[in-house]
Amino acid sequence: MSGERRPLAARPLTEPHPSRLPFDHPGRQRILTEHAAALAAGDAGYPDPETGLFVLTAGFLARRGTCCGRGCRHCPYVE
């Protein structure tokens, strides 16, 4: 899948695929809030509220134009 040009998934960039961020994830709302703020600011990513690790936004990943195949939380290509 790496480097393969694909169309974006048919969902808003604000909504990650459930396989990447399940609906019952205890930190889901905080993660979505941080992601939405980063998207609105045009930032490439945000620090994960639980781990502090840098997480790329769906907007940044969409601008790359390809899926890297690494299982990104906000991958805009996964169906």
MOPAC internal coordinates of N, CA, C and O (Angstrom, degrees):
PM7 1SCF
backbone

  N    0.0000 0     0.00 0     0.00 0    0    0    0
  C    1.4408 1     0.00 0     0.00 0    1    0    0
  C    1.5232 1   110.90 1     0.00 0    2    1    0
  O    1.2310 1   118.73 1   157.62 1    3    2    1
  N    1.2685 1   120.02 1   -22.38 1    3    2    1
  C    1.4497 1   124.30 1  -176.44 1    5    3    2
  C    1.5248 1   111.57 1   -58.44 1    6    5    3
  O    1.2310 1   121.00 1   -51.97 1    7    6    5
  N    1.3583 1   115.70 1   128.03 1    7    6    5
  C    1.4445 1   120.90 1   177.44 1    9    7    6
  C    1.5114 1   114.93 1    77.07 1   10    9    7
  O    1.2310 1   119.81 1   179.46 1   11   10    9
  N    1.3077 1   117.97 1    -0.54 1   11   10    9
  C    1.4622 1   122.45 1  -177.37 1   13   11   10
  C    1.5273 1   109.94 1   -79.66 1   14   13   11
  O    1.2310 1   120.28 1   -55.27 1   15   14   13
  N    1.3275 1   117.07 1   124.73 1   15   14   13
  C    1.4604 1   120.89 1   176.97 1   17   15   14
  C    1.5294 1   108.58 1   -73.79 1   18   17   15
  O    1.2310 1   121.34 1   -52.97 1   19   18   17
  N    1.3179 1   115.03 1   127.03 1   19   18   17
  C    1.4578 1   120.87 1  -179.65 1   21   19   18
  C    1.5107 1   109.07 1  -139.68 1   22   21   19
  O    1.2310 1   119.88 1   -24.73 1   23   22   21
  N    1.3331 1   117.84 1   155.27 1   23   22   21
  C    1.4615 1   119.14 1   174.62 1   25   23   22
  C    1.5244 1   109.78 1   -73.09 1   26   25   23
  O    1.2310 1   120.85 1   -23.53 1   27   26   25
  N    1.3195 1   115.99 1   156.47 1   27   26   25
  C    1.4606 1   120.44 1   176.41 1   29   27   26
  C    1.5282 1   109.36 1   -67.55 1   30   29   27
  O    1.2310 1   120.86 1   -27.98 1   31   30   29
  N    1.3156 1   115.97 1   152.02 1   31   30   29
  C    1.4656 1   121.72 1   176.78 1   33   31   30
  C    1.5308 1   109.23 1   -66.09 1   34   33   31
  O    1.2310 1   120.99 1   -24.30 1   35   34   33
  N    1.3078 1   115.72 1   155.70 1   35   34   33
  C    1.4677 1   122.03 1  -178.06 1   37   35   34
  C    1.5260 1   110.67 1   -85.22 1   38   37   35
  O    1.2310 1   120.95 1  -115.02 1   39   38   37
  N    1.3367 1   115.78 1    64.98 1   39   38   37
  C    1.4686 1   121.48 1   175.11 1   41   39   38
  C    1.5266 1   106.85 1  -155.40 1   42   41   39
  O    1.2310 1   120.09 1   -21.55 1   43   42   41
  N    1.3318 1   117.43 1   158.45 1   43   42   41
  C    1.4681 1   119.41 1   179.82 1   45   43   42
  C    1.5319 1   111.55 1   -63.66 1   46   45   43
  O    1.2310 1   120.45 1   -29.35 1   47   46   45
  N    1.3248 1   116.74 1   150.65 1   47   46   45
  C    1.4613 1   120.78 1   178.15 1   49   47   46
  C    1.5330 1   111.70 1   -62.47 1   50   49   47
  O    1.2310 1   120.22 1   161.29 1   51   50   49
  N    1.3157 1   117.18 1   -18.71 1   51   50   49
  C    1.4632 1   121.29 1   179.75 1   53   51   50
  C    1.5216 1   112.87 1   -79.07 1   54   53   51
  O    1.2310 1   120.19 1   168.52 1   55   54   53
  N    1.3308 1   117.25 1   -11.48 1   55   54   53
  C    1.4701 1   121.24 1  -175.21 1   57   55   54
  C    1.5212 1   111.43 1  -113.29 1   58   57   55
  O    1.2310 1   119.80 1   -73.92 1   59   58   57
  N    1.3339 1   117.99 1   106.08 1   59   58   57
  C    1.4656 1   119.72 1   177.70 1   61   59   58
  C    1.5311 1   111.62 1   -72.36 1   62   61   59
  O    1.2310 1   120.88 1   -24.80 1   63   62   61
  N    1.3166 1   115.92 1   155.20 1   63   62   61
  C    1.4614 1   120.59 1   177.06 1   65   63   62
  C    1.5295 1   108.21 1   -63.54 1   66   65   63
  O    1.2310 1   119.57 1   -40.20 1   67   66   65
  N    1.3443 1   118.42 1   139.80 1   67   66   65
  C    1.4680 1   120.93 1  -178.60 1   69   67   66
  C    1.5314 1   114.28 1   -58.72 1   70   69   67
  O    1.2310 1   120.15 1   156.75 1   71   70   69
  N    1.3171 1   117.31 1   -23.25 1   71   70   69
  C    1.4645 1   118.11 1   178.07 1   73   71   70
  C    1.5308 1   111.28 1   -73.85 1   74   73   71
  O    1.2310 1   120.33 1   161.79 1   75   74   73
  N    1.3234 1   116.98 1   -18.21 1   75   74   73
  C    1.4637 1   121.54 1  -179.05 1   77   75   74
  C    1.5270 1   112.00 1   -98.94 1   78   77   75
  O    1.2310 1   120.56 1   150.56 1   79   78   77
  N    1.3411 1   116.54 1   -29.44 1   79   78   77
  C    1.4708 1   121.96 1   175.89 1   81   79   78
  C    1.5244 1   107.12 1  -147.19 1   82   81   79
  O    1.2310 1   120.56 1   -88.89 1   83   82   81
  N    1.3336 1   116.53 1    91.11 1   83   82   81
  C    1.4722 1   120.64 1  -175.45 1   85   83   82
  C    1.5382 1   112.57 1   -60.12 1   86   85   83
  O    1.2310 1   121.13 1   -28.63 1   87   86   85
  N    1.3116 1   115.45 1   151.37 1   87   86   85
  C    1.4600 1   121.66 1   179.72 1   89   87   86
  C    1.5319 1   111.75 1   -60.20 1   90   89   87
  O    1.2310 1   120.13 1   150.74 1   91   90   89
  N    1.3291 1   117.35 1   -29.26 1   91   90   89
  C    1.4689 1   120.39 1  -177.82 1   93   91   90
  C    1.5313 1   113.25 1   -94.82 1   94   93   91
  O    1.2310 1   119.68 1  -170.35 1   95   94   93
  N    1.3243 1   118.21 1     9.65 1   95   94   93
  C    1.4692 1   121.20 1   177.78 1   97   95   94
  C    1.5253 1   108.15 1   -62.78 1   98   97   95
  O    1.2310 1   119.42 1   -51.72 1   99   98   97
  N    1.3283 1   118.71 1   128.28 1   99   98   97
  C    1.4661 1   120.86 1  -175.71 1  101   99   98
  C    1.5284 1   114.66 1   -60.95 1  102  101   99
  O    1.2310 1   119.33 1   152.49 1  103  102  101
  N    1.3068 1   118.89 1   -27.51 1  103  102  101
  C    1.4606 1   121.35 1  -179.57 1  105  103  102
  C    1.5122 1   113.72 1  -101.52 1  106  105  103
  O    1.2310 1   120.14 1  -167.77 1  107  106  105
  N    1.3280 1   117.34 1    12.23 1  107  106  105
  C    1.4671 1   121.60 1  -173.43 1  109  107  106
  C    1.5260 1   113.19 1   -53.46 1  110  109  107
  O    1.2310 1   119.77 1   130.60 1  111  110  109
  N    1.3194 1   118.05 1   -49.40 1  111  110  109
  C    1.4685 1   120.02 1  -175.27 1  113  111  110
  C    1.5231 1   111.40 1   -64.52 1  114  113  111
  O    1.2310 1   120.12 1   138.38 1  115  114  113
  N    1.3124 1   117.37 1   -41.62 1  115  114  113
  C    1.4743 1   119.87 1   177.35 1  117  115  114
  C    1.5181 1   111.56 1   -63.82 1  118  117  115
  O    1.2310 1   120.65 1   138.40 1  119  118  117
  N    1.3169 1   116.37 1   -41.60 1  119  118  117
  C    1.4649 1   121.43 1   178.83 1  121  119  118
  C    1.5265 1   110.09 1   -62.50 1  122  121  119
  O    1.2310 1   120.34 1   133.54 1  123  122  121
  N    1.3328 1   116.96 1   -46.46 1  123  122  121
  C    1.4589 1   120.61 1  -179.75 1  125  123  122
  C    1.5262 1   111.68 1   -64.07 1  126  125  123
  O    1.2310 1   120.29 1   144.27 1  127  126  125
  N    1.3225 1   117.04 1   -35.73 1  127  126  125
  C    1.4621 1   121.26 1   177.77 1  129  127  126
  C    1.5296 1   110.59 1   -65.25 1  130  129  127
  O    1.2310 1   120.56 1   134.26 1  131  130  129
  N    1.3278 1   116.53 1   -45.74 1  131  130  129
  C    1.4678 1   121.04 1   178.36 1  133  131  130
  C    1.5296 1   110.69 1   -63.68 1  134  133  131
  O    1.2310 1   120.66 1   137.44 1  135  134  133
  N    1.3271 1   116.35 1   -42.56 1  135  134  133
  C    1.4591 1   121.07 1   179.64 1  137  135  134
  C    1.5258 1   110.38 1   -62.80 1  138  137  135
  O    1.2310 1   120.03 1   133.76 1  139  138  137
  N    1.3245 1   117.56 1   -46.24 1  139  138  137
  C    1.4664 1   121.35 1  -179.16 1  141  139  138
  C    1.5286 1   111.01 1   -61.43 1  142  141  139
  O    1.2310 1   120.28 1   139.74 1  143  142  141
  N    1.3186 1   117.08 1   -40.26 1  143  142  141
  C    1.4678 1   120.43 1   178.83 1  145  143  142
  C    1.5261 1   110.70 1   -64.79 1  146  145  143
  O    1.2310 1   120.32 1   138.37 1  147  146  145
  N    1.3216 1   117.00 1   -41.63 1  147  146  145
  C    1.4685 1   120.90 1   178.66 1  149  147  146
  C    1.5265 1   110.73 1   -66.24 1  150  149  147
  O    1.2310 1   120.39 1   139.45 1  151  150  149
  N    1.3268 1   116.87 1   -40.55 1  151  150  149
  C    1.4710 1   120.51 1   177.26 1  153  151  150
  C    1.5281 1   110.58 1   -61.02 1  154  153  151
  O    1.2310 1   120.79 1   132.60 1  155  154  153
  N    1.3281 1   116.09 1   -47.40 1  155  154  153
  C    1.4649 1   120.93 1  -178.41 1  157  155  154
  C    1.5252 1   111.69 1   -62.26 1  158  157  155
  O    1.2310 1   120.33 1   145.59 1  159  158  157
  N    1.3160 1   116.97 1   -34.41 1  159  158  157
  C    1.4626 1   121.71 1  -179.80 1  161  159  158
  C    1.5317 1   112.20 1   -82.10 1  162  161  159
  O    1.2310 1   120.41 1   170.04 1  163  162  161
  N    1.3294 1   116.83 1    -9.96 1  163  162  161
  C    1.4564 1   120.48 1  -177.64 1  165  163  162
  C    1.5191 1   113.03 1    76.29 1  166  165  163
  O    1.2310 1   120.85 1  -161.11 1  167  166  165
  N    1.3270 1   115.99 1    18.89 1  167  166  165
  C    1.4678 1   121.15 1   179.77 1  169  167  166
  C    1.5231 1   110.98 1   -75.08 1  170  169  167
  O    1.2310 1   120.79 1   -26.35 1  171  170  169
  N    1.3137 1   116.10 1   153.65 1  171  170  169
  C    1.4638 1   121.49 1   178.33 1  173  171  170
  C    1.5209 1   111.35 1   -71.57 1  174  173  171
  O    1.2310 1   119.93 1   153.60 1  175  174  173
  N    1.3108 1   117.74 1   -26.40 1  175  174  173
  C    1.4520 1   120.57 1  -177.81 1  177  175  174
  C    1.5073 1   111.71 1  -171.51 1  178  177  175
  O    1.2310 1   121.18 1    11.95 1  179  178  177
  N    1.3238 1   115.35 1  -168.05 1  179  178  177
  C    1.4653 1   122.55 1  -177.92 1  181  179  178
  C    1.5187 1   108.44 1  -151.39 1  182  181  179
  O    1.2310 1   119.97 1   -23.23 1  183  182  181
  N    1.3298 1   117.65 1   156.77 1  183  182  181
  C    1.4637 1   119.32 1   174.93 1  185  183  182
  C    1.5320 1   109.85 1   -76.68 1  186  185  183
  O    1.2310 1   120.51 1   -49.78 1  187  186  185
  N    1.3053 1   116.64 1   130.22 1  187  186  185
  C    1.4611 1   121.02 1   178.03 1  189  187  186
  C    1.5270 1   108.63 1   -59.02 1  190  189  187
  O    1.2310 1   119.86 1   -50.14 1  191  190  189
  N    1.3499 1   117.87 1   129.86 1  191  190  189
  C    1.4584 1   119.98 1  -177.41 1  193  191  190
  C    1.5320 1   114.47 1   -63.12 1  194  193  191
  O    1.2310 1   120.00 1   157.65 1  195  194  193
  N    1.3213 1   117.61 1   -22.35 1  195  194  193
  C    1.4666 1   120.03 1  -178.46 1  197  195  194
  C    1.5241 1   112.90 1   -95.01 1  198  197  195
  O    1.2310 1   120.37 1   139.74 1  199  198  197
  N    1.3283 1   116.90 1   -40.26 1  199  198  197
  C    1.4677 1   119.87 1  -173.49 1  201  199  198
  C    1.5204 1   114.14 1  -107.68 1  202  201  199
  O    1.2310 1   120.32 1   159.55 1  203  202  201
  N    1.3366 1   116.99 1   -20.45 1  203  202  201
  C    1.4523 1   120.93 1  -175.78 1  205  203  202
  C    1.5180 1   113.44 1    81.50 1  206  205  203
  O    1.2310 1   120.00 1   175.77 1  207  206  205
  N    1.3303 1   117.61 1    -4.23 1  207  206  205
  C    1.4599 1   121.01 1   178.33 1  209  207  206
  C    1.5339 1   110.05 1   -69.20 1  210  209  207
  O    1.2310 1   120.40 1   -31.41 1  211  210  209
  N    1.3258 1   116.85 1   148.59 1  211  210  209
  C    1.4586 1   121.89 1  -179.63 1  213  211  210
  C    1.5254 1   109.01 1   -78.13 1  214  213  211
  O    1.2310 1   120.60 1   -52.77 1  215  214  213
  N    1.3439 1   116.46 1   127.23 1  215  214  213
  C    1.4638 1   123.07 1  -178.51 1  217  215  214
  C    1.5270 1   108.17 1  -117.19 1  218  217  215
  O    1.2310 1   120.11 1   -52.86 1  219  218  217
  N    1.3188 1   117.39 1   127.14 1  219  218  217
  C    1.4596 1   121.88 1   179.33 1  221  219  218
  C    1.5205 1   111.00 1   -73.24 1  222  221  219
  O    1.2310 1   120.77 1   -36.13 1  223  222  221
  N    1.3285 1   116.13 1   143.87 1  223  222  221
  C    1.4628 1   120.45 1   178.36 1  225  223  222
  C    1.5250 1   110.88 1   -82.61 1  226  225  223
  O    1.2310 1   121.32 1   -19.08 1  227  226  225
  N    1.3184 1   115.09 1   160.92 1  227  226  225
  C    1.4601 1   120.78 1   175.97 1  229  227  226
  C    1.5229 1   110.31 1   -63.03 1  230  229  227
  O    1.2310 1   120.13 1   145.92 1  231  230  229
  N    1.3270 1   117.35 1   -34.08 1  231  230  229
  C    1.4598 1   120.63 1   178.41 1  233  231  230
  C    1.5159 1   111.96 1   -62.99 1  234  233  231
  O    1.2310 1   120.39 1   133.93 1  235  234  233
  N    1.3176 1   116.86 1   -46.07 1  235  234  233
  C    1.4576 1   120.98 1   178.04 1  237  235  234
  C    1.5258 1   110.52 1   -61.70 1  238  237  235
  O    1.2310 1   120.94 1   133.73 1  239  238  237
  N    1.3257 1   115.81 1   -46.27 1  239  238  237
  C    1.4674 1   120.21 1  -178.66 1  241  239  238
  C    1.5289 1   111.38 1   -64.34 1  242  241  239
  O    1.2310 1   119.97 1   143.12 1  243  242  241
  N    1.3299 1   117.67 1   -36.88 1  243  242  241
  C    1.4627 1   121.26 1   178.48 1  245  243  242
  C    1.5329 1   110.59 1   -66.57 1  246  245  243
  O    1.2310 1   120.27 1   140.53 1  247  246  245
  N    1.3347 1   117.09 1   -39.47 1  247  246  245
  C    1.4649 1   120.70 1   179.29 1  249  247  246
  C    1.5273 1   111.93 1   -65.48 1  250  249  247
  O    1.2310 1   120.21 1   154.35 1  251  250  249
  N    1.3381 1   117.21 1   -25.65 1  251  250  249
  C    1.4710 1   120.44 1   177.43 1  253  251  250
  C    1.5282 1   110.60 1   -64.57 1  254  253  251
  O    1.2310 1   120.68 1   148.45 1  255  254  253
  N    1.3228 1   116.30 1   -31.55 1  255  254  253
  C    1.4563 1   120.75 1   176.02 1  257  255  254
  C    1.5150 1   115.89 1    87.12 1  258  257  255
  O    1.2310 1   120.17 1   174.26 1  259  258  257
  N    1.3228 1   117.27 1    -5.74 1  259  258  257
  C    1.4633 1   120.48 1   179.46 1  261  259  258
  C    1.5210 1   110.07 1  -143.08 1  262  261  259
  O    1.2310 1   121.56 1   -21.15 1  263  262  261
  N    1.3154 1   114.62 1   158.85 1  263  262  261
  C    1.4614 1   121.03 1   173.73 1  265  263  262
  C    1.5254 1   108.15 1   -91.00 1  266  265  263
  O    1.2310 1   120.58 1   -46.74 1  267  266  265
  N    1.3207 1   116.49 1   133.26 1  267  266  265
  C    1.4689 1   119.76 1  -179.47 1  269  267  266
  C    1.5264 1   111.67 1   -86.13 1  270  269  267
  O    1.2310 1   120.23 1   164.57 1  271  270  269
  N    1.3554 1   117.17 1   -15.43 1  271  270  269
  C    1.4548 1   120.73 1   178.42 1  273  271  270
  C    1.5138 1   114.82 1    78.05 1  274  273  271
  O    1.2310 1   119.93 1  -163.76 1  275  274  273
  N    1.3251 1   117.75 1    16.24 1  275  274  273
  C    1.4729 1   120.90 1  -177.53 1  277  275  274
  C    1.5228 1   114.43 1   -96.88 1  278  277  275
  O    1.2310 1   120.08 1  -176.14 1  279  278  277
  N    1.3114 1   117.45 1     3.86 1  279  278  277
  C    1.4596 1   119.87 1   176.33 1  281  279  278
  C    1.5152 1   114.39 1    80.38 1  282  281  279
  O    1.2310 1   120.00 1  -146.83 1  283  282  281
  N    1.3115 1   117.61 1    33.17 1  283  282  281
  C    1.4672 1   121.43 1  -178.48 1  285  283  282
  C    1.5300 1   111.12 1   -57.33 1  286  285  283
  O    1.2310 1   121.17 1   -39.80 1  287  286  285
  N    1.3217 1   115.36 1   140.20 1  287  286  285
  C    1.4691 1   121.93 1  -178.12 1  289  287  286
  C    1.5195 1   111.54 1   -56.45 1  290  289  287
  O    1.2310 1   119.68 1   137.28 1  291  290  289
  N    1.3169 1   118.22 1   -42.72 1  291  290  289
  C    1.4598 1   122.06 1  -174.39 1  293  291  290
  C    1.5314 1   112.43 1  -107.14 1  294  293  291
  O    1.2310 1   120.24 1  -152.13 1  295  294  293
  N    1.3203 1   117.15 1    27.87 1  295  294  293
  C    1.4723 1   120.75 1  -178.72 1  297  295  294
  C    1.5287 1   109.60 1   -55.25 1  298  297  295
  O    1.2310 1   120.22 1   -58.33 1  299  298  297
  N    1.3346 1   117.19 1   121.67 1  299  298  297
  C    1.4675 1   119.90 1  -179.24 1  301  299  298
  C    1.5190 1   113.18 1   -84.47 1  302  301  299
  O    1.2310 1   120.24 1  -176.44 1  303  302  301
  N    1.3193 1   117.14 1     3.56 1  303  302  301
  C    1.4599 1   120.41 1  -176.91 1  305  303  302
  C    1.5323 1   113.11 1  -102.66 1  306  305  303
  O    1.2310 1   119.74 1   153.48 1  307  306  305
  N    1.3193 1   118.10 1   -26.52 1  307  306  305
  C    1.4571 1   121.04 1  -175.87 1  309  307  306
  C    1.5287 1   110.44 1   -68.17 1  310  309  307
  O    1.2310 1   120.80 1   -46.71 1  311  310  309
  N    1.3114 1   116.07 1   133.29 1  311  310  309
  C    1.4738 1   122.43 1   179.01 1  313  311  310
  C    1.5006 1   110.68 1   -96.16 1  314  313  311
  O    1.2310 1   120.10 1   180.00 1  315  314  313

